[in-house]
Every structure is written in structure tokens, then in C-alpha cells.
Amino acid sequence: MKLDELVSRVYAAPRGPKVAAYFDYDGTVISGYSAMAFYNRRLRERDIGLTELARMTWTSVRGVRSEREFAELLDLSLAAYRGKTHDELMALGQSLFKHDIAAALHTEVWRLIEAHHQMGHTVVLASSATRFQVEPMAVDMRAEHVLCTELEVADGVVTGRPAGPPLWGLGKARAVRALAAEHDLDLSASFGYSNGEEDVVFLETVGHPVAVSPAPGLAAEAARRGWPVLRCVPRGGLPGPVEVLRTVGFYGGFAAAVGAGIGVGLLRRSRRDMVDVTAALGADLGLGLAGVDVRVLGGAEHLVGARPCLFVFNHQSKLDPIIAMKLVRGGFTGVAKKEAKNIPGFGQLFQLADVAFVDRGNTAQARKALEPAVAKVRDQGISLIIAPEGTRSATPRLGPFKKGAFHIAMQAGAPMVPIVIRNAGEVMWRGAQVIRPGTVEVLVLPPVDTAAWRPETVTEHVAEVRGMFTHTLAHWPGEPPIPD
């Protein structure tokens, strides 16, 4: 079944928290197994035995076949964390989520999660994994409840034993029913999403089961019962040769643009012309060779008519600044974290463009670094490109906006033009080193007048502009309409 059809089914359901949406984690919300990130970390630290590694690798390929097998594997895994504090494991889980696991997110499932939130449904993450594996994703997906295999903790220290029965197979189904009874959830109107055949008993507890990229056993059961099947694009894993070649083409295109920009700059004796030619041509060539099409669905006129201004964009991918360069074309500079100065090739281009590099850990230095950017907008008529989130989000969820861009707009007396990027994370997601072909959709919103803004009301302006982004992303053109 197509994703839009599944989203429409969600919108056709009753509104309100009595309807629940239960999401399995491994293989459903993400590709593969989150446990592999933890095993890889232990492998790098040489803190894993060959027997355990072989068992986990085989299981990740074949899958767990029984509750007993899952319990044995769980005991083997938890033994490695015996003696560690609960806080240590939660910090480890958060780190691995940010740097490894989030890159495997199924963006198709994320759209379903957001649709359920739009309907006011109770979103639940239901997994056989442990809390330190699933809690970071549960926070990002705004799950009201987390059903998982809990660890036994004594005096703040993990004992290496589970606290209660593991939530695998029948154990998960029982937990789903217990949560529904406790919170008066209507299971007949609720939704369940999973990929594994062990979750058939869980899926049959809800009125609207969906098999997500199902294993063969679940695929057969879904076909027999007439359950809808959603196929997701696999995330993470080793890139294919086509993606590698396209990524090489992306960097090659930028290298060619740098040469052309230098030539134009020398002929015209203009550093500004050199930067503008390099940025516009490099973005066109690079993205074109990578197979990335940038489609502006509306508001293209605002890219020209409001200058000088601050172009602000939401940040999910390494490609976002390149997409912004392609849209704005020329006559701009930017603000970036100081680490961006060290990106091969692009760091030098950013320096030529007089990008303000900001040390996010040093507020005083950051303010000083922004002063030249204010002057360029106010005195030289140069526009500014900036991501108010400051850093890439681990998931498509829009992060909090920092106030720096808003203070610049006030000081420069310039309007703010929101550039809403929808799906750049699907062509180059967090942690990826290669680019996959695809279409990135963009909406450019009308300029926001900042003339009446004052420092004492900046928090209100941040909320207003961020609200424009969230509303636009939730009501994207061509998507199934959200019912009134």
C-alpha cells in the first residue's frame, strides 16, 4: 500500500488520545537492529567476545526465532553492562542514537508518526529492546509511552538481568493490552506497525495492523489476513557503486566550479564574482551530477524580491547549505559552526565568502563573530544564509531555534525569508558519506518584516518564525489533507 493511502487511513480515524498508534522499533521505525550500534562500539573498544559477536551477527541476518532464543541473547548482551550505572547507559544510548542509529530512520514511518500526532492519537514505542536503546528515539518521536524490556537496577547500578519478562512476541502483546486497559485506549480503533513475524500476536490486538518492510513470515501472514504492507527504503548500510560514483561526481562538479570561479574572479578582479560563480555553478553541477533535483513548489519570487535579507532554512542534511546556495545563487554570505572551516574544499570556499564561523560553546565569541555579518547585510547589501537550529537534527523533527539570526535581523534592519526544505535527509541523511539520487522539495515563504522587532520580544519572534516552519511542513502541498 502506498504511504499516502496509509496516511489517509490515519486521517480517517477518530481524533483524540483514545486511539493509539503502537510502533515497533528495530526494523520498523529504523532499518536493521539498534543493538548492532552497541555491539560495534564494544568491538571498537575490544570489549566483546567472538562467540557473542558471531551470535549477534548471525541473529541480525536470520532474526530471532523464539522467545527462548531472545531471552538467551538478552542475557548474553546484558552481562556486558553489569556494573555500569543507569545514567552511563542512557548517555551511551543517546550518543549512539545521535551518531549512528538515527541515520537508519525510515522517513516513511516518520510521516505516519507525524500524521498520528496531527490527529491527537497516543503514540507508543513498543519494542523488545532495552530502554537505553529506544528512549532517545521515543523522545524525538514524542511518544507518550515506551513499552520495552526493562533492566534491573540496584542502587543505580545495572545488575545484568532484565526486570520482568522481555517484551518479545506474546510479552509485547500483553504489554500493549495492559497499557490500553490502564489508559482506556480503544484497541479496535488503534494502529500497530511492525516488521517481524513474532509480532503477529501484537498486530492482531489492534484494529489497524500494518506490516512495515516485513520479514517473509509476516509478509505471508499479512497477505493471508489482508493487512496492508508498507515498503520502506532501506537506510544505512554500505552504499552501492552508483551512489559512490554520484558522490564523486558531486565533488568533481564543485571542483570544476571552483576553477571557473577563479577564472571569472581574476578577469573581473572581483572576489565577490569568484564566490558567486563558484557557489551557483558548483551547486548546479554538483547536485546535478549527484542526481539530486531541487524543486521549488512555491515562493521562488521571494528569493529575489526581499534582498538584502536573512535566508533561514531548516537543517537535516549536509546538503542543506548547498541547496540554499543553489536557490540564492549569489550576493550572500553565511554563518556556520567553527568546525565547518575544516571541511575540505568547502571550508576554503566558506572563508572566501567571508562566512562568520561561530564557536557555539563561547557566547561572547559568537556575538563578536556575528558583527561582520550584520555589517554586510546592513551596509553592503549582502544577504545572509543561516540555519537557526544551529546544527543538523538527528531526525526530521524540527529542532529548537537559536536567537542569533533574529538578533542579526534586528541589528541589520533586514527582513527574514524562511526557506523550508522538506526531505534533504532522504538523499543524504545524518552520518551518510554518500549522496543518493532523489528530489528535494522546497517552499520559500513570504518575507517576515522585522522592523518592529525588539530585543525584549525576541522570544516571541523566534516562536512565530519556527511556527511558520512547523505549519508548512505539516501542510505540505500534495500531501493528504489533514481533516478539520
C-alpha positions in Angstrom: 0.0 0.0 0.0 1.3 3.5 -0.8 2.3 5.8 2.0 -0.3 8.4 1.1 -3.0 5.8 1.4 -1.8 4.8 4.9 -1.7 8.5 5.9 -5.2 8.9 4.6 -6.3 5.9 6.8 -4.8 7.7 9.8 -6.7 10.9 9.0 -9.9 8.9 8.6 -9.7 7.5 12.1 -11.4 9.2 15.1 -9.5 12.1 16.7 -8.2 12.1 20.2 -5.9 10.2 22.7 -8.2 7.1 23.0 -6.8 6.0 19.6 -3.3 4.6 20.0 -0.5 4.1 17.4 1.9 1.4 18.5 5.3 1.4 16.7 7.8 -1.5 16.9 11.4 -0.2 16.8 14.0 -2.4 15.2 13.2 -3.0 11.5 10.1 -0.8 11.7 11.0 2.7 12.8 14.6 2.1 11.8 16.3 -0.2 9.3 18.1 -3.1 10.9 18.9 -3.6 14.6 19.8 -0.8 17.1 21.8 -3.4 19.1 24.4 -3.5 16.3 25.4 0.0 17.1 26.1 -1.0 20.7 28.0 -4.1 19.5 30.1 -2.1 17.1 31.0 0.3 19.9 32.1 -2.6 22.1 34.0 -4.1 19.1 35.9 -0.8 18.7 36.7 -0.9 22.4 37.6 -4.6 22.2 35.0 -5.3 24.8 33.2 -8.2 23.2 33.9 -11.9 22.8 34.0 -13.7 19.5 31.2 -16.0 20.5 28.9 -13.2 21.4 29.8 -11.2 18.2 29.2 -14.2 16.0 25.9 -14.9 17.7 24.7 -11.3 17.3 25.8 -11.1 13.7 24.0 -14.3 12.8 20.9 -13.2 14.6 20.8 -9.9 12.8 20.8 -11.8 9.5 18.4 -14.6 10.4 16.3 -13.0 13.0 15.3 -14.3 16.4 13.1 -17.4 16.1 11.7 -17.9 19.6 11.1 -16.3 23.0 13.7 -18.6 24.5 16.3 -17.6 21.9 15.6 -14.0 22.5 16.0 -14.5 26.3 19.3 -16.2 25.8 20.6 -13.5 23.6 19.3 -10.8 26.0 21.2 -12.5 28.9 24.3 -12.6 26.8 24.0 -8.9 25.9 23.1 -7.6 29.4 26.1 -9.4 31.0 28.4 -6.9 29.3 26.6 -4.0 31.0 26.7 -5.4 34.5 28.2 -2.9 37.0 27.5 0.2 34.8 25.2 2.9 36.1 21.8 3.5 34.6 23.0 7.1 33.7 26.1 5.8 31.9 24.0 3.5 29.7 21.4 6.2 29.0 24.2 8.6 27.9 25.7 5.8 25.7 22.3 5.3 24.1 21.9 9.0 23.4 25.4 9.2 21.8 24.9 6.2 19.6 21.4 7.4 18.6 22.7 10.7 17.5 25.8 9.5 15.7 24.7 6.1 14.4 21.2 4.9 14.9 19.2 7.9 13.8 20.7 7.6 10.3 18.7 4.4 9.8 15.3 6.1 10.4 12.6 5.1 8.0 11.3 8.5 6.9 8.1 6.9 5.6 7.3 5.7 9.1 8.2 9.2 10.4 5.4 10.6 8.2 3.0 8.2 9.8 4.1 9.2 13.3 3.5 12.8 12.4 0.1 12.0 11.0 -0.9 10.3 14.3 0.3 13.4 16.2 -1.8 15.6 13.9 -4.9 13.5 14.9 -4.1 13.8 18.6 -3.5 10.0 18.9 -1.5 8.4 21.7 1.9 7.5 20.1 3.6 4.5 21.7 7.0 3.0 21.0 6.7 -0.8 21.7 9.9 -2.7 21.5 11.7 -5.8 22.8 14.9 -3.7 23.0 16.1 -2.2 26.3 15.2 1.3 27.4 18.7 2.8 26.8 18.4 1.6 23.2 14.9 3.1 22.5 14.5 6.1 24.8 16.3 8.6 22.6 14.1 7.8 19.6 11.0 7.8 21.8 11.8 11.4 22.8 12.3 12.6 19.3 9.1 10.9 18.0 7.3 12.4 21.0 6.0 9.0 22.2 3.7 9.4 25.2 4.6 5.8 26.3 7.5 3.5 25.9 7.0 -0.3 26.2 10.4 -2.0 26.3 12.5 -4.7 28.1 13.5 -3.0 31.3 16.8 -3.6 33.1 17.1 -4.5 36.7 18.9 -1.6 38.6 20.1 -1.8 42.2 21.4 1.3 43.9 21.7 3.0 40.5 23.8 0.1 39.0 22.7 -2.3 36.4 22.7 -5.9 37.6 22.9 -7.5 34.1 19.4 -9.0 34.5 16.1 -8.0 33.0 13.5 -6.5 35.3 10.4 -8.5 34.4 9.6 -10.5 31.3 11.1 -9.4 28.0 8.7 -7.7 25.5 9.1 -10.2 22.7 6.3 -11.9 20.9 3.5 -12.6 23.4 5.2 -10.4 26.0 4.8 -7.4 23.8 1.1 -8.2 23.0 0.4 -8.5 26.8 2.1 -5.1 27.4 0.0 -3.5 24.7 -3.2 -4.8 26.2 -2.2 -3.7 29.7 -1.4 -0.2 28.6 -4.7 0.0 26.8 -6.6 -1.1 29.9 -4.7 1.3 32.1 -5.2 4.4 29.9 -8.6 3.5 28.4 -7.3 3.2 24.9 -9.6 1.8 22.2 -7.6 -1.1 20.7 -10.3 -1.7 18.0 -9.7 1.8 16.6 -5.9 1.8 17.2 -3.0 1.2 14.8 0.0 -1.2 15.1 3.2 -1.2 13.0 5.8 -3.9 12.9 8.2 -5.8 10.6 8.7 -9.1 12.4 6.6 -12.3 12.3 7.0 -12.6 16.1 4.7 -9.5 16.3 1.7 -11.1 14.6 0.2 -11.6 18.0 0.8 -8.0 18.8 -0.6 -6.7 15.5 -3.8 -8.7 15.8 -4.6 -6.9 19.1 -5.3 -3.6 17.2 -7.9 -2.8 14.6 -5.5 -1.4 12.1 -2.3 -3.5 11.8 0.4 -2.6 9.2 3.3 -4.7 8.2 6.3 -2.5 7.6 9.1 -3.9 5.3 8.0 -7.2 6.6 10.1 -10.3 7.1 9.0 -13.3 4.9 6.9 -14.8 7.7 5.0 -11.6 8.4 4.6 -10.8 4.7 2.9 -14.2 4.2 0.7 -13.6 7.3 -0.2 -10.1 6.1 -1.2 -11.4 2.7 -3.4 -14.1 4.3 -5.1 -11.7 6.6 -5.3 -8.8 4.1 -3.2 -6.5 6.2 -1.6 -3.5 4.4 2.1 -3.6 3.7 4.4 -0.6 3.6 7.7 -1.0 1.8 10.4 1.4 3.1 13.6 2.5 1.5 16.5 0.8 3.5 18.6 3.3 5.4 22.2 3.0 6.5 24.3 0.0 5.4 27.0 0.0 2.7 26.5 2.4 -0.2 26.2 1.0 -3.8 28.6 1.8 -6.6 26.1 4.2 -8.2 25.9 6.3 -5.1 29.6 6.3 -4.7 30.1 7.5 -8.3 27.4 10.1 -8.0 29.1 11.4 -4.8 32.4 11.6 -6.6 30.6 13.5 -9.4 29.2 15.9 -6.8 32.7 16.8 -5.6 34.1 16.9 -9.1 31.4 19.3 -10.2 32.3 21.6 -7.3 36.0 21.4 -8.2 35.2 22.4 -11.8 33.1 25.3 -10.5 36.0 26.5 -8.3 38.2 26.6 -11.4 35.6 28.6 -13.3 35.0 30.9 -10.3 38.8 31.7 -10.0 38.9 32.4 -13.7 36.0 34.8 -13.6 37.3 36.4 -10.4 40.7 37.1 -12.0 39.2 38.5 -15.2 36.9 40.8 -13.3 39.3 41.4 -10.4 36.4 40.6 -8.1 36.4 38.2 -5.1 32.7 38.6 -4.9 32.2 37.4 -8.5 34.5 34.5 -7.9 32.4 33.4 -4.9 29.1 33.9 -6.6 30.1 31.9 -9.7 31.6 29.1 -7.7 28.6 28.9 -5.4 25.9 28.9 -8.1 27.7 26.8 -10.7 29.1 24.4 -8.1 25.6 23.8 -6.6 24.1 23.3 -10.0 26.9 20.9 -11.3 27.4 19.1 -8.0 23.7 18.4 -7.3 23.0 17.6 -11.0 25.8 15.0 -11.2 24.7 13.6 -7.8 21.2 13.1 -9.3 19.6 15.5 -6.8 16.8 17.6 -8.2 15.8 20.7 -6.2 12.1 21.6 -6.8 10.7 24.9 -5.6 7.0 24.3 -5.1 6.2 28.0 -4.4 7.6 31.3 -3.4 10.6 31.5 -5.8 9.9 35.2 -6.2 10.9 35.8 -2.5 14.4 34.6 -3.3 15.0 37.8 -5.2 12.5 40.4 -4.1 13.4 40.8 -0.5 17.1 41.4 -0.6 19.2 42.2 1.3 17.7 39.8 3.8 18.3 36.8 6.1 17.5 33.5 4.4 16.8 31.0 7.2 16.5 27.2 6.5 15.7 24.1 8.5 18.8 21.8 8.8 18.7 18.0 8.4 21.4 17.2 5.9 24.9 18.2 4.9 23.4 19.1 1.6 21.2 21.9 3.1 23.7 24.7 2.7 24.4 23.6 -0.9 20.7 23.6 -1.6 20.4 27.1 -0.2 23.4 28.2 -2.4 21.6 26.8 -5.4 18.4 28.8 -4.6 20.0 32.1 -3.5 22.6 31.9 -6.4 24.8 34.9 -5.3 25.2 38.0 -3.3 25.3 36.2 0.0 27.5 35.1 2.9 26.6 32.9 5.8 27.1 31.8 9.4 28.5 28.3 10.3 29.9 26.4 13.2 33.7 26.8 13.5 34.2 23.1 12.6 32.9 23.9 9.1 36.2 25.8 8.4 37.9 22.4 8.3 35.7 20.7 5.7 38.0 20.0 2.7 37.2 22.3 -0.2 34.0 23.8 1.3 35.8 25.2 4.3 38.1 27.3 1.9 35.0 28.4 -0.1 33.3 29.5 3.1 36.3 31.5 4.1 36.4 33.2 0.7 32.8 34.1 1.1 33.5 35.7 4.5 31.3 33.2 6.3 31.2 34.0 10.1 32.5 31.0 11.9 30.9 30.7 15.4 32.1 28.8 18.4 28.8 27.5 19.8 30.4 27.0 23.2 31.5 30.5 23.6 28.7 33.0 23.7 30.9 36.1 23.8 33.0 35.0 20.9 29.9 34.0 18.9 28.4 37.5 19.3 31.7 39.1 18.2 31.9 36.8 15.2 28.4 37.9 14.0 29.3 41.6 14.0 30.8 41.5 10.4 27.8 39.6 9.2 25.5 42.3 10.5 27.6 44.9 8.8 27.5 43.1 5.4 23.7 42.9 5.5 23.2 46.5 6.8 26.0 48.4 5.0 26.9 46.3 1.9 23.6 44.9 0.8 24.8 41.3 1.1 22.2 38.7 2.2 22.9 36.1 4.9 22.1 32.4 4.8 21.8 30.8 8.3 20.2 27.7 9.9 18.6 28.9 13.1 18.6 25.4 14.5 22.4 25.7 14.6 23.1 22.0 13.9 21.6 19.2 12.0 18.6 17.4 13.6 19.0 13.7 14.2 15.5 13.1 12.8 13.2 15.1 10.6 11.8 16.7 13.8 12.4 20.5 13.7 14.9 21.4 16.4 14.7 24.5 18.6 15.7 27.8 17.0 18.6 29.8 18.4 18.2 33.5 18.7 21.4 34.6 16.8 19.7 35.0 13.4 16.9 37.0 15.0 19.3 39.5 16.7 21.2 39.9 13.4 17.9 40.7 11.6 17.1 43.3 14.2 20.5 44.9 14.1 20.7 44.9 10.3 17.1 46.1 9.9 16.6 43.3 7.3 13.6 41.1 6.6 13.8 37.3 7.2 12.9 34.9 4.4 12.1 31.3 5.5 13.3 28.5 3.2 11.5 25.3 4.2 13.3 22.2 3.0 11.3 19.0 3.2 13.3 15.9 2.5 17.0 16.6 2.1 17.6 13.9 4.7 16.4 11.3 2.3 19.2 11.9 -0.2 21.9 12.4 2.3 20.9 11.7 5.9 22.8 12.3 9.1 26.1 10.3 9.2 26.0 9.4 5.5 29.1 10.0 3.4 27.4 9.4 0.0 24.6 11.0 -1.8 21.6 9.1 -3.1 19.6 10.5 -6.1 16.2 12.0 -5.4 14.1 15.1 -5.4 14.3 17.7 -2.6 11.2 19.8 -2.3 11.3 23.5 -1.1 8.8 26.1 -0.2 10.0 29.7 0.2 7.7 31.7 2.5 7.0 35.4 2.2 9.5 37.8 3.9 8.9 38.4 7.6 9.1 42.1 8.4 11.5 42.7 11.3 11.1 46.5 11.6 9.1 46.3 14.8 11.2 43.6 16.5 12.8 44.5 19.8 15.3 42.5 21.9 12.8 42.2 24.8 10.3 40.4 22.4 12.8 38.2 20.5 11.5 35.0 22.1 8.1 35.7 20.6 9.6 36.3 17.2 11.6 33.0 17.4 8.4 31.1 18.2 6.5 32.9 15.4 9.0 32.0 12.7 9.6 28.5 13.9 5.8 28.1 13.9 5.8 29.0 10.2 8.2 26.2 9.5 6.2 23.6 11.5 2.9 24.6 9.9 4.4 24.5 6.4 6.0 21.0 7.0 2.7 19.7 8.4 0.6 21.0 5.5 2.9 20.3 2.6 1.4 20.7 -0.9 0.3 17.4 -2.5 0.0 15.6 0.9 -3.3 14.1 2.1 -5.2 16.9 3.7 -5.5 16.9 7.5 -9.1 16.8 8.4 -10.6 19.8 10.2 
